[in-house]
Amino acid sequence: MVTPTGAISATALARHLGAWRPAGPQPTYRALADAIRVLMLDGRVPVGTAVPSERTLAEALDVSRTTVAYAYAALRDNGHLLSRQGARSVLRLPVQVPAEPVDLGAEGDVIKLNIAAPSAPEQIVHDGYRHALECAPGYLAGTGIYPNGLRALTETVAERFTHRGLPTAADQILITSGAQHALRLVLDTHVSPGDRVLLEQPTHHGTILALARHRARAVTIGLHPEHGWDLDQLESVVRLQRPALIFVIPDFHNPTGLLLDEAGRIRLGEISARYRVPVVVDETTAELALDVAAPPPLASFAPRGAEIITLGSASKTVWAGLRVGWIRVDGRPDTYALARYESDIGGAVFEQFAAQYALSHLDDFMPARLAALRAQRTTALAAIAEHLPGAVPVRGVGGLCLWVALPQPAATATAAAAAELGVRLIPGGSFGPHGGFDSHIRIPYTLDSDTLARGIGLVGQAYRQAVGDAVAAPPSSDRGLPDRMVV
Ligand SMILES: Cc1ncc(COP(=O)(O)O)c(C=O)c1O
């Protein structure tokens, strides 16, 4: 059973297909069927998308209608297309691939390419805790419970929004225990079991997990490796599916590093207003501009009637160990504050002071952190070119990860082989709510250059084993379970 999630126009499908025509003796219809199947397996066109009619696709591709009819028949025969009476056929997977489970394996001497989180800027974190101790005497006499967050921190976060082009008052901010927690609070408030939530795919794995826990149904739009967001398609999905929320990562998207331009931000605001659907903007990676500056926050483009809920975090700029994030809304975040109070009363006071100190010094230490990330990304790209020939990373412009298309769809087998070699690697399927993406892996460049180069070398070895040997070896018992935690 597959739920139709939206329709793709013939022109959009033709654009995604690019140069699909057979170079060799393969029949044209077969090449077309293969190319459509790969688009779906790669997640560029989501499972559940209704394909164009034979006639319109034939026109858009300038082929005969019979070619398209044969291609669709071939897809149907191998279970990749479901035809429905009186409705457009829908792409589907022959076997549904479940999202990757989270196994918290033993810590060990392994290279963790599963985590996209930088280590702390030590001096700043030290200074932040000293600052917390200095501030403490005034607070120790009180209860220490602040469901909206410490005022000093909400003010600092609000100032940063204002500095980035979105005027914000401290009252509009709710402090959370990281962006993942912020997302949970938003889902608690807006989403009931069975509701649909629109996501990009690929997307942040934690979002997929949170939706699954809420028993929400993910509907998706694919991200094009060059053009990014197809907002016509997004609007069509919203119109057809009426999701309870739209969830996007417009700034240096995890895992692709893509950036949504101003026009796209304006359009998303309009879609929110027109369809009365809140847009959740995850800005966890928004301060990680490596090549180009980000436009102002998406919420600054919102027209009257739009509802934009912005999530942020200190995890990628400062340190994930602080567990400090936030929600920004227009108006007061009272409903989320209540949800936070119900979930864990409030955040730890000292961590909030340390975060407040670090966030108010971002401009002092971020240039060096961004320079280190750029250098590590250069190392990662060189290592990929050397050890994974033919692999194509998306040319993102910031963030922490490279989203890499492998020459062959062998990501799961590569990850299994990499675990044997001491590298934790997450196959692409973990970044799609319906799986797929088996020709993709995510390579974070948050480790130091030497470790990265070594890790990617081993991933290359694992890939060669995987494509040479279709059946991956089971993990050896002495290593325990591979750590599947994805951040
Ligand atoms: C896009 C995105 N959102 C949320 C999170 C979770 O961040 P936090 O540590 O603030 O919970 C991450 C971490 O990887 C992320 O990349």
The ligand as a Gaussian input file, in Angstrom:
#p B3LYP/6-31G(d) Opt

LIG

0 1
 C       19.191000      19.976000      11.112000
 C       19.362000      19.538000      12.518000
 N       18.362000      19.721000      13.399000
 C       18.471000      19.344000      14.676000
 C       19.610000      18.736000      15.143000
 C       19.680000      18.350000      16.594000
 O       20.443000      19.326000      17.249000
 P       20.521000      19.467000      18.841000
 O       21.845000      18.919000      19.252000
 O       20.432000      20.943000      19.073000
 O       19.372000      18.742000      19.436000
 C       20.672000      18.506000      14.278000
 C       21.874000      17.812000      14.727000
 O       22.517000      17.136000      13.973000
 C       20.547000      18.940000      12.938000
 O       21.545000      18.766000      12.058000

